[in-house]
C-alpha cells in the first residue's frame, strides 16, 4: 500500500495537473469499466458457445488426423479462439490502465 502512496506523491510532485484533466478522469474510468464489462461478457458468451475439442481422438497420438484438425485455424472455431485471445489481452491491458488511473486519481 505504501508503494501506491509513493506513486501518487511522485505524480503530484511532477507538476500540477490542469483542472480539465483531473475532471475528465472519472469519465475515463467509467468508460474503461464499461468496455471491460462488455469485453468480459463477450468472452463468456464466446467460450460457452465453443464446441468441445474431444471429437474422436486417437489413443496413441491424442489427436485424430482429420481434414478439420489440419485446417481448424481457418475455420469459424479457429477464428473464435483467436478472437478470445485478443479480447483477453484487451481486458488485461484495460484492467491495468484502470488500476493505474485509480491509483493516481482515487475517487474523492
Secondary structure, DSSP 4 states (H G I P E B T S, - for coil): -HHHHHHHHHHHHH-PPPHHHHHHHHHHHHHHHHHHHHHHHHHHHHHHHSPPS-SS--TTTSS---HHHHTGGGSHHHHHHHHHHHHHHHHHHHHHHHHHHHHHS---
